[in-house]
């Protein structure tokens, strides 16, 4: 049997083969193009990751450099202002903020005074900031960072035109166990559209910790220095008094020490006359030469007959007196008597101390006119100690014991100084970065715990050993050149990448190193110091964090798209269901009900009632589901920023009245509930979307009526500072304190939803909160179980529409209207 094919059949076969080959070629080209696009996408993603890692490394470099400079400054006892300026500059460079300032809290004034500033903050007049005022005061009050994206739109901003150039602001407190020491603030110009992030908050908080550490340590050093000076003066007085001839000479030594240590401009020591009827000025300091300028006058006396009560009370009754200049604006009678009698040349400040020795008063010390910026109370402790020394000098029998006591204080001060040095070393042990110091031959002289952990070794094994065995062979030459360059130029080397070996694990890791010179007391270089950071774990963590962030953002976007699509798909069948339900109700009532009513058959009547009831249920539930879909779409639009806001100037009262009219029909289900409107006077206009604001009012009214079986609903419209305040209060069931936050969450309803039928969609209040916050206001709840609820919201006042200076009538009380 033979097979033959016609020319047409052969042509068809050839055409099919040709089409198959063409399809294969097209498919191959498409697959190649798709592979190239995927390669490009992976390359872009890798470049982004590298850029993020480089930015993070630069931040770490600047932070470590700031830490190095702070440590070096503390070692060299640099002024606090220089340390703070360095930290402020590094913080601004890391966070990309050209403007900033750092303020310290003055407990005496109860306010924060600017210590250092950069950028445009340097041109501003410092009026002092109190707790809670502005960004810095709010960070002080909260003890946590404060971030503002648009300062001009922030409702708690400081008033005035000085900060009109400011946009994004970030503040962090200098917190310690002693409290908040100050606040560091960074800002950007209005032309800079960038905002600070939560990562920026954490970064600035790290610099704030360094600043707090600098303040505490400098203050500790100053305190130790003051104690040292005081101890030296006391010791010098003790030595000098052994050689001094008379009491007057010894008192002059005491007063000279008071002027040097306590920063007092004037002081006098009064000793009793043999008959104890008067006090004589035995020694003084701070008065001009000449009898007319000396107290009462030179070598004069003050009788103990009640003429000068402060002096007499100190000598007769061992009573100590202290009057500050700020305690009483006018001079007190006692202080005035001192001044009028020439006992003290002072304004309104005076300090009177009895000189006690062996339980008896042997003289009186008076002082006034403290140095600028200080008070007498600050010098009280020092003056008391010097008064004791003066008393000991007067009473020779106690000279030896007093000298021993002061020498003991000196030893205590030296011990405190040694503890402070140990504290500095503790700082190096606590930092997370690996820190080391070497001599010029590369042998370790100082290592911290972080370096020992990273290398898996002990301090004994490291000290005196060269660091070369820990550097990878391929990196040694490059690292050696870096050390030579730092030694030659004296310039720190930052961000040097290298590979280091861990002998304990037998592994090689990538790290980053910063190197600087160590200088001795003479200022000559004696070695190197450096910080090493392992960057592999950090990069891996950042990549994992970014991946998790991408997944979360994708899931959130998918959720929004899914809700929107489902809502749109449900609208069409719901419209048909609702329309046919209404048609069934109307046709049933119009055509069937009259005929069925004439049939005296129980089953027919029962079936008719069921049909009518079921149709009503279908309509009611369809309307509820339609409302739910509308709320979902509204929420999705607001979150996506696709709402077209129609903003206009309006009076809040008109919107509230319109909402009351719209909700009047809800009272049919609540005959035992009354509604009352309280209208305050001078309520400011607002800029808002009328329909959206009406939606908020109707939702709050609807909730109040739903959950108030019997009682009263009160709506108030009033002024709250520079804002308009609207509140809706009811006497209903109330909401438990633990459920307050849940009422503003999406699809959340408080109460027992298993035993109680939900009376809403769970989206009304979240939508209201989104609307109010978009207008720059806030929405909150005040409620407790069994005592009703009050939902309140505020809106910023609109700019004045009438010329400034126009007098508006002031009314004392609000107007109350019984609405329903």
C-alpha positions in Angstrom: 0.0 0.0 0.0 1.5 3.4 -1.0 0.8 6.8 0.4 0.6 9.9 -1.8 0.1 13.5 -0.8 -1.2 16.2 -2.8 0.8 19.5 -3.4 -1.7 21.3 -1.1 -1.0 18.9 1.8 2.7 19.3 1.5 2.4 23.0 1.4 0.3 23.0 4.7 2.9 20.8 6.4 5.8 23.1 5.3 3.8 26.2 6.5 3.1 24.6 9.9 6.8 23.7 10.4 7.8 27.2 9.4 5.4 28.8 11.9 6.7 26.5 14.7 10.2 27.6 14.0 9.3 31.3 14.0 7.4 30.9 17.3 10.5 29.3 18.8 12.7 32.1 17.7 10.3 34.7 19.1 10.1 32.8 22.4 13.8 32.6 22.7 14.2 36.3 22.1 11.6 37.1 24.7 13.3 34.9 27.3 16.7 36.5 26.6 15.2 40.0 27.0 13.6 39.0 30.3 16.9 37.6 31.6 18.7 40.9 30.7 16.0 42.9 32.6 16.4 40.7 35.6 20.2 41.2 35.6 19.8 44.9 35.4 17.3 44.9 38.3 19.7 42.8 40.5 22.5 45.2 39.6 20.4 48.3 40.6 19.4 46.6 43.9 23.0 45.7 44.7 24.1 49.3 44.0 21.4 50.6 46.3 22.6 48.2 49.1 26.2 49.3 48.6 25.2 53.0 48.8 23.2 52.3 52.0 26.1 50.5 53.5 28.5 53.2 52.6 26.3 55.9 54.2 26.0 53.8 57.4 29.8 53.4 57.5 30.3 57.1 57.1 27.9 57.7 60.0 29.9 55.2 62.1 33.1 56.9 61.1 31.9 60.3 62.2 30.5 58.8 65.5 33.7 57.1 66.3 35.7 60.2 65.5 33.5 62.2 67.8 34.0 59.6 70.5 37.8 59.8 70.0 37.8 63.5 70.1 35.6 63.5 73.2 37.9 61.0 74.9 40.9 63.0 74.0 39.3 66.2 75.1 38.4 64.7 78.5 41.9 63.4 78.8 43.3 66.9 78.1 40.6 68.6 80.1 39.3 70.7 77.2 36.6 73.3 77.9 33.1 71.9 77.9 32.0 74.3 75.2 34.7 73.0 72.8 33.6 69.4 73.4 29.9 70.3 72.9 30.7 72.2 69.7 32.6 69.2 68.3 29.7 66.8 69.1 27.1 69.2 67.6 29.2 69.5 64.4 29.6 65.8 64.0 25.9 65.2 64.6 24.9 67.8 62.0 27.3 66.3 59.5 26.0 62.7 60.0 22.4 63.6 59.8 22.8 66.2 57.0 21.5 69.1 59.1 23.3 72.4 58.5 21.7 74.1 61.5 21.6 73.1 65.1 22.1 74.1 68.7 22.8 72.4 72.1 21.4 73.8 75.3 22.1 73.1 78.9 19.6 73.3 81.7 20.3 75.8 84.4 18.5 74.5 87.6 18.7 78.0 89.2 16.8 79.6 86.4 14.6 76.6 85.7 15.2 77.0 82.0 17.6 75.8 79.2 20.4 78.1 78.0 22.0 77.7 74.7 25.6 76.5 75.0 26.6 76.1 71.4 25.0 76.7 68.0 25.7 76.3 64.3 24.2 77.5 61.1 21.3 79.9 61.3 20.7 79.1 65.0 23.9 81.1 65.7 22.1 84.3 64.7 19.1 83.8 67.0 18.7 85.6 70.3 18.6 83.0 73.1 15.7 83.9 75.4 15.9 80.6 77.4 13.5 77.7 77.0 11.4 76.1 79.8 10.3 72.5 80.1 7.6 71.7 77.5 8.2 74.8 75.3 9.0 74.1 71.7 10.9 71.1 70.3 13.7 71.4 72.9 11.4 71.9 75.8 9.2 68.9 74.7 12.2 66.6 74.4 13.2 67.8 77.9 9.8 67.0 79.3 9.4 63.6 77.6 13.1 62.5 78.1 12.9 61.1 74.6 13.6 62.4 71.0 11.1 64.6 69.3 10.7 64.8 65.5 8.8 67.4 63.6 8.5 67.2 59.8 7.2 70.7 59.2 7.9 73.2 62.0 5.7 75.9 60.6 2.6 73.6 60.7 3.5 72.2 64.2 0.9 73.3 66.7 3.4 73.5 69.6 6.0 75.7 67.8 7.5 78.7 69.4 5.9 81.9 68.3 7.8 84.6 66.5 9.4 85.2 63.1 12.9 84.0 64.0 12.2 80.4 62.9 10.2 81.0 59.7 13.1 79.5 57.7 13.0 76.2 59.6 11.3 73.0 58.3 12.3 69.6 59.6 13.5 69.5 63.2 14.9 66.7 65.4 15.7 67.0 69.1 17.2 64.5 71.6 17.6 65.0 75.4 21.0 64.7 77.2 19.6 62.2 79.7 21.4 60.7 82.7 20.6 59.1 86.0 20.7 62.6 87.5 18.0 63.8 85.0 18.0 65.7 81.8 21.1 67.8 81.4 20.2 69.5 78.2 18.9 69.0 74.6 20.6 68.8 71.2 18.5 70.1 68.3 19.1 69.8 64.5 17.2 71.5 61.8 16.9 71.9 58.0 15.9 74.8 55.8 12.4 75.0 54.3 13.9 74.5 50.9 15.2 71.1 52.0 12.2 68.7 51.6 13.9 65.9 53.5 12.4 64.8 56.8 14.2 63.0 59.7 13.5 59.3 60.2 13.4 57.0 63.2 17.0 55.9 62.3 18.0 59.6 62.5 16.4 59.7 66.0 18.5 56.8 67.2 21.6 58.3 65.6 21.0 61.7 67.3 20.3 59.9 70.6 23.8 58.4 70.4 25.3 61.8 70.1 23.1 63.1 72.9 24.5 60.3 75.1 28.1 61.4 74.3 27.1 65.0 75.1 25.6 64.0 78.4 28.8 62.0 79.2 30.9 65.1 78.4 28.8 67.4 80.6 28.9 64.9 83.5 32.6 64.3 83.3 33.5 68.0 82.9 31.4 68.9 85.8 33.0 66.1 87.8 36.4 67.4 86.9 35.4 71.0 87.8 34.0 69.7 91.1 37.2 67.8 91.8 39.3 70.8 90.8 37.3 73.0 93.2 37.8 70.5 96.0 41.4 70.2 95.2 41.8 74.0 95.3 39.9 74.1 98.5 41.9 71.3 100.1 45.2 73.0 99.0 44.0 76.3 100.4 43.0 74.7 103.6 46.3 72.8 103.8 48.2 76.0 102.9 46.3 77.9 105.6 47.1 75.2 108.1 50.8 75.4 107.2 50.9 79.2 107.1 49.1 79.6 110.4 51.8 77.7 112.2 54.2 80.4 111.0 51.9 83.4 111.2 52.3 85.8 114.1 49.0 87.1 115.2 45.3 86.4 114.9 44.7 89.3 112.4 47.4 87.9 110.1 45.8 84.4 110.2 42.4 85.9 109.5 43.8 87.7 106.4 45.0 84.3 105.1 41.5 82.9 105.6 39.8 85.8 103.7 42.4 85.6 100.8 41.5 81.9 100.5 37.7 82.7 100.5 38.2 85.3 97.7 40.1 82.7 95.7 37.9 79.6 96.2 34.4 81.0 96.8 34.6 83.8 94.2 33.2 86.4 96.7 34.2 90.0 96.2 33.9 91.2 99.8 34.1 89.5 103.2 34.8 90.5 106.8 35.8 88.6 110.0 34.5 90.2 113.2 36.1 89.4 116.6 34.7 90.3 120.0 36.3 92.9 122.2 37.6 91.8 125.5 34.5 93.1 127.2 32.2 91.4 124.6 30.1 94.6 124.2 31.1 95.1 120.5 32.6 93.3 117.5 35.7 94.6 115.8 36.5 94.2 112.1 39.7 92.2 112.4 40.3 91.4 108.7 38.5 92.1 105.4 38.9 91.6 101.7 37.4 93.3 98.6 37.4 96.9 99.9 39.4 99.7 98.4 42.4 101.1 100.4 41.6 103.9 102.7 39.6 104.3 105.9 36.5 105.7 104.1 36.1 102.6 101.9 36.7 100.0 104.7 33.9 98.6 106.8 32.9 100.8 109.7 35.6 102.4 109.0 39.0 100.7 109.1 39.4 98.7 112.3 36.0 100.1 113.5 33.5 98.5 115.9 29.9 97.5 115.9 28.2 97.6 119.4 26.3 94.6 120.5 23.3 96.6 121.7 20.7 95.7 119.0 22.0 98.2 116.5 22.8 95.4 114.0 20.6 92.4 114.8 22.2 90.0 112.3 25.7 90.4 113.8 24.4 90.2 117.3 22.2 87.2 116.6 25.2 85.3 115.1 27.4 86.1 118.1 25.0 85.8 120.9 22.8 82.9 119.6 25.1 81.2 117.0 22.4 82.0 114.4 23.3 81.7 110.8 21.6 84.2 108.3 21.4 84.1 104.5 19.6 86.7 102.4 19.8 86.4 98.6 19.4 89.3 96.3 16.4 87.5 94.6 14.7 86.5 97.9 13.2 90.0 98.6 13.1 92.7 95.9 13.3 95.6 98.5 16.1 95.5 101.1 15.0 93.9 104.4 15.2 96.0 107.6 18.0 93.8 108.9 20.0 94.0 105.7 19.4 97.7 105.5 20.7 98.2 109.0 23.9 96.3 108.0 24.3 98.6 105.0 23.3 101.8 106.8 25.8 101.2 109.6 28.5 100.3 107.2 28.9 96.7 108.4 28.6 95.5 104.8 28.8 97.4 101.5 26.1 95.3 99.7 22.9 95.7 97.8 20.3 93.1 99.0 22.5 90.0 99.6 24.2 89.2 102.9 25.6 86.1 104.6 26.4 86.0 108.3 28.1 82.9 109.8 29.1 82.4 113.5 32.7 81.1 114.0 32.3 78.1 116.3 35.2 76.5 118.3 34.6 73.9 121.0 30.9 74.7 121.1 31.4 78.4 121.6 31.2 81.4 119.2 34.6 83.0 118.9 33.7 85.4 116.0 31.5 86.2 113.0 32.1 85.9 109.3 30.1 88.2 107.0 30.2 88.1 103.1 28.3 89.7 100.2 28.5 90.5 96.5 29.1 87.1 94.9 30.7 86.9 91.5 28.4 87.4 88.5 26.1 84.4 87.8 26.5 82.9 91.2 24.6 83.1 94.5 25.7 83.2 98.1 23.9 79.8 98.7 26.3 78.1 96.3 29.3 79.3 98.4 27.6 78.4 101.7 29.3 75.0 102.1 32.8 76.4 101.3 32.3 79.4 103.6 31.2 77.2 106.4 34.4 75.2 106.1 36.5 78.3 106.0 34.6 79.7 108.9 35.5 76.5 110.8 39.2 77.0 109.8 39.0 80.6 111.0 37.5 79.5 114.3 40.3 77.0 114.7 42.9 79.6 113.9 41.3 81.8 116.6 41.2 79.0 119.1 44.7 77.6 118.9 43.8 74.6 121.0 41.9 73.1 117.9 44.5 74.0 115.3 46.0 70.5 115.1 42.6 68.6 114.7 41.4 71.1 112.1 44.5 70.6 110.0 44.2 66.8 110.2 40.5 67.1 109.1 41.4 69.2 106.1 44.2 66.9 105.1 41.7 64.0 105.2 39.5 65.9 102.8 42.4 66.4 100.5 43.1 62.7 100.5 39.4 62.0 99.8 39.6 64.5 96.8 42.7 62.6 95.5 40.8 59.3 95.8 37.9 60.8 94.0 40.2 62.0 91.2 41.6 58.5 90.9 38.1 57.1 90.7 37.3 59.6 88.0 40.3 58.3 85.9 39.1 54.8 86.4 35.7 55.9 85.1 37.3 57.2 81.9 38.9 53.8 81.5 35.5 52.2 82.1 34.1 54.2 79.2 36.5 52.4 76.8 35.5 49.1 78.3 31.8 49.7 77.7 31.8 50.9 74.1 30.9 48.4 71.5 33.7 49.2 69.1 37.0 47.4 69.5 39.6 50.0 70.8 43.4 49.7 71.1 46.5 51.7 71.6 50.0 50.7 70.5 53.5 52.0 70.6 55.5 53.0 67.5 56.6 49.4 67.1 53.0 48.1 66.9 52.9 46.5 70.3 49.6 46.7 72.2 49.6 49.0 75.3 45.8 49.4 75.8 43.0 47.1 74.7 39.3 47.1 75.6 36.9 44.2 76.2 35.3 44.5 72.7 38.7 43.9 71.0 39.3 40.9 73.2 35.9 39.4 72.4 36.4 39.9 68.7 39.8 38.2 68.7 38.9 35.5 71.2 41.9 36.2 73.4 42.8 37.6 76.9 44.3 40.9 77.9 47.4 39.2 79.2 48.0 37.6 75.8 47.5 40.9 74.0 49.5 43.5 76.0 53.0 43.8 74.7 52.3 41.7 71.6 52.4 43.0 68.0 49.2 43.4 66.1 50.7 42.1 62.9 49.6 38.4 63.5 46.0 39.5 63.5 46.2 41.2 60.1 45.7 39.1 57.0 48.9 38.6 55.0 47.5 40.3 51.9 46.6 43.4 53.9 49.8 44.0 55.9 51.6 46.2 53.4 48.6 48.5 52.9 48.0 48.7 56.7 51.7 49.5 57.3 51.5 52.4 54.7 48.5 53.8 56.5 50.3 53.8 59.9 53.4 55.5 58.3 51.2 58.2 56.7 49.4 58.9 60.1 52.8 59.2 61.8 54.2 61.4 59.1 51.2 63.8 58.7 49.6 63.6 62.1 46.2 63.4 60.4 43.8 60.7 61.5 43.0 57.9 59.0 39.3 57.0 58.9 37.5 54.1 57.4 40.5 51.9 56.5 39.2 48.6 55.3 41.2 45.4 56.1 40.9 41.7 56.7 41.7 40.5 60.2 42.2 37.0 61.5 40.6 35.5 64.5 43.0 32.8 65.9 40.3 31.3 68.2 37.8 30.7 65.3 40.4 30.3 62.6 38.4 32.6 60.4 39.1 35.8 58.4 36.6 38.7 58.6 36.3 42.2 57.0 36.6 45.1 59.3 37.0 48.9 59.2 39.6 50.7 61.2 40.2 54.4 62.2 43.7 55.4 63.4 45.1 58.5 65.2 48.2 59.5 67.0 48.6 59.2 70.8 50.6 62.1 72.3 52.3 62.3 75.6 52.3 65.0 78.2 54.9 67.0 76.2 52.7 66.8 73.1 55.0 64.6 71.2 53.6 61.4 69.5 54.2 58.2 71.5 52.1 55.7 69.6 48.8 55.0 67.9 45.2 54.6 68.9 42.5 53.0 66.8 39.0 51.7 66.6 38.1 48.5 64.7 34.6 47.6 63.7 33.5 44.3 62.1 31.3 45.3 59.2 30.1 42.0 57.9 27.5 41.3 60.5 26.2 44.9 60.3 25.8 44.7 56.5 24.1 41.4 56.8 21.7 42.8 59.4 20.9 45.8 57.2 20.2 43.6 54.2 17.9 41.4 56.3 16.1 44.5 57.7 15.6 46.0 54.2 14.3 42.7 52.9 11.8 42.5 55.8 10.8 46.1 55.2 10.2 45.4 51.5 8.1 42.4 52.4 6.0 44.4 54.8 5.4 47.2 52.4 4.5 44.8 49.6 2.0 43.0 52.0 0.4 46.3 53.0 0.1 47.4 49.3 -1.4 44.0 48.4 -3.9 44.3 51.3 -5.0 47.8 50.1 -5.4 46.6 46.5 -7.3 43.5 47.6 -9.7 45.5 49.7 -10.3 48.0 47.0 -10.9 45.3 44.3 -13.2 43.3 46.6 -15.2 46.4 47.5 -15.6 47.4 43.8 -16.7 43.9 42.9 -19.3 43.8 45.7 -20.9 47.1 44.8 -22.7 45.8 41.6 -24.5 42.8 43.1 -25.3 44.8 46.3 -26.9 47.5 44.3 -29.1 44.9 42.5 -29.9 43.1 45.8 -30.9 46.4 47.5 -33.0 47.5 44.6 -34.9 44.2 44.3 -35.4 44.1 48.0 -37.0 47.6 47.9 -39.1 46.5 44.9 -40.3 43.4 46.7 -41.3 45.4 49.7 -43.2 48.0 47.7 -44.9 45.5 45.4 -45.8 43.2 48.3 -47.3 46.1 50.2 -49.1 47.4 47.1 -50.5 44.3 45.4 -50.2 41.2 47.7 -50.8 42.5 51.2 -54.4 43.7 50.5 -55.4 40.3 49.0 -53.6 38.3 51.7 -55.2 40.2 54.5 -58.6 39.0 53.3 -57.6 35.3 53.6 -58.4 34.0 57.0 -55.7 31.3 57.1 -53.0 31.4 59.8 -50.4 29.8 57.7 -51.0 32.3 54.9 -50.8 35.2 57.3 -47.6 33.8 58.9 -46.0 33.2 55.5 -46.9 36.8 54.5 -45.3 38.2 57.7 -42.2 36.2 57.0 -41.9 37.4 53.4 -42.3 41.0 54.5 -39.8 40.6 57.4 -37.2 38.8 55.2 -37.4 41.5 52.5 -36.8 44.1 55.2 -33.9 42.2 56.6 -32.4 41.9 53.1 -32.7 45.6 52.6 -31.3 46.5 56.0 -28.3 44.2 55.8 -27.6 45.3 52.2 -27.5 48.9 53.3 -25.1 47.9 56.2 -22.9 46.1 53.8 -22.9 49.0 51.4 -21.9 51.3 54.2 -19.0 48.9 55.1 -17.8 48.9 51.4 -18.1 52.7 51.3 -16.0 53.0 54.5 -13.4 50.6 53.2 -13.1 52.6 50.0 -12.9 55.9 51.9 -10.2 54.5 54.2 -8.2 53.1 51.2 -8.4 56.5 49.4 -7.3 58.4 52.5 -4.3 56.0 53.1 -3.3 56.2 49.5 -3.6 60.0 49.5 -6.1 60.0 46.6 -8.9 62.0 48.3 -9.8 65.3 46.6 -10.1 67.6 49.6 -12.3 70.6 49.0 -11.0 73.1 51.6 -12.8 76.2 52.5 -13.2 78.7 55.3 -16.2 77.8 57.6 -17.6 78.2 61.1 -17.5 74.9 63.0 -20.9 75.7 64.5 -22.7 75.6 61.0 -21.3 72.1 60.3 -22.4 70.8 63.7 -25.9 72.2 63.2 -26.1 70.5 59.8 -24.9 67.3 61.4 -27.6 67.5 64.1 -30.3 68.0 61.4 -29.0 65.0 59.4 -29.0 62.7 62.5 -32.5 63.7 63.7 -34.0 60.6 62.1 -31.9 58.4 64.5 -34.0 59.6 67.5 -36.9 57.5 66.3 -35.1 54.5 67.7 -34.2 56.4 70.9 -37.3 58.1 72.3 -35.7 58.4 75.7 -32.7 60.3 74.6 -32.5 64.1 74.4 -29.9 66.1 72.5 -28.5 69.4 73.7 -26.2 71.9 71.9 -23.9 74.2 73.8 -22.4 77.0 71.8 -19.4 78.9 73.1 -18.6 82.5 72.0 -15.6 83.7 70.0 -15.1 80.2 68.3 -12.6 80.7 65.5 -13.3 79.7 61.9 -11.4 76.8 60.4 -10.1 75.7 57.0 -11.6 72.3 56.2 -13.6 70.1 53.7 -17.2 70.6 54.7 -18.4 67.2 53.6 -15.6 65.3 55.3 -16.1 67.3 58.5 -19.8 66.7 58.4 -19.1 63.0 58.0 -17.1 63.1 61.3 -19.9 65.0 63.2 -22.6 62.6 62.0 -20.5 59.5 62.9 -19.8 60.8 66.4 -23.5 61.7 66.9 -24.6 58.3 65.5 -22.3 56.4 67.9 -23.5 58.5 70.9 -27.2 57.7 70.0 -26.5 54.0 69.4 -24.9 53.4 72.7 -27.2 55.6 74.8 -30.5 53.7 75.5 -31.8 56.6 77.7 -30.3 59.8 78.8 -28.8 62.8 77.1 -26.3 63.6 74.3 -24.5 67.0 74.7 -22.7 68.6 71.7 -20.3 71.5 72.6 -18.6 73.9 70.2 -16.1 76.2 71.9 -12.6 77.8 71.7 -9.6 76.0 73.1 -6.7 78.4 72.9 -5.9 78.9 69.3 -8.1 76.0 68.2 -11.7 75.2 67.7 -12.9 72.4 70.0 -16.0 70.1 69.2 -17.0 67.4 71.7 -19.9 64.9 71.7 -20.8 63.6 75.2 -23.3 60.9 76.1 -24.6 59.2 79.2 -24.5 55.7 77.7 -22.7 52.5 78.6 -19.2 53.9 78.4 -15.9 52.3 77.3 -13.4 50.6 79.5 -9.9 52.3 79.8 -8.1 49.3 78.3 -10.3 49.6 75.1 -9.7 53.3 74.4 -7.0 52.7 71.9 -8.9 49.8 70.2 -11.8 52.0 69.1 -9.5 53.9 66.7 -8.2 50.6 65.1 -9.6 49.4 61.8 -12.3 46.7 62.0 -12.1 46.7 65.8 -15.3 47.1 68.0 -15.2 47.1 71.8 -17.5 45.0 73.9 -18.4 41.3 73.6 -18.9 40.7 69.9 -19.8 37.1 70.5 -22.9 37.9 72.6 -23.7 41.4 71.3 -24.5 42.2 67.7 -22.0 44.6 66.3 -23.5 48.0 65.8 -21.2 49.3 63.1 -18.4 48.3 60.6 -15.5 49.1 62.8 -14.2 51.7 60.3 -16.1 54.9 61.3 -13.8 56.1 64.0 -10.6 55.2 62.1 -11.9 57.2 59.2 -12.8 60.1 61.4 -9.3 60.1 63.0 -7.7 60.1 59.5 -9.9 63.1 58.4 -9.2 65.2 61.6 -5.5 64.5 61.5 -5.3 65.5 57.8 -6.7 68.9 58.8 -4.0 69.3 61.4 -6.2 68.4 64.4 -6.5 65.5 66.8 -9.3 63.2 67.9 -9.4 61.6 71.4 -11.7 59.8 73.8 -12.6 60.2 77.5 -14.8 57.5 78.9 -15.2 54.9 81.6 -17.7 52.0 82.0 -21.2 53.0 83.1 -20.4 56.8 83.0 -20.8 57.6 79.3 -18.2 58.7 76.7 -16.9 62.0 75.3 -15.4 62.1 71.8 -13.6 65.4 71.2 -11.6 66.8 68.3 -9.8 70.1 67.6 -9.0 72.0 64.4 -6.5 74.8 64.0 -7.9 78.2 63.7 -8.0 79.8 60.3 -5.9 83.0 59.7 -7.8 86.2 60.8 -10.2 87.4 58.1 -10.8 90.8 59.6 -8.2 93.6 60.0 -6.1 93.5 63.1 -7.2 95.8 65.9 -10.9 95.2 65.3 -12.7 95.0 68.6 -14.9 91.9 69.0 -17.5 91.7 71.9 -16.4 89.6 74.8 -19.1 87.4 76.3 -18.6 85.6 79.6 -20.8 82.6 79.3 -21.7 80.1 76.6 -25.1 79.8 75.0 -27.0 76.5 75.6 -29.6 75.3 73.2 -32.0 72.4 73.7 -31.7 71.0 70.2 -34.2 68.0 70.5 
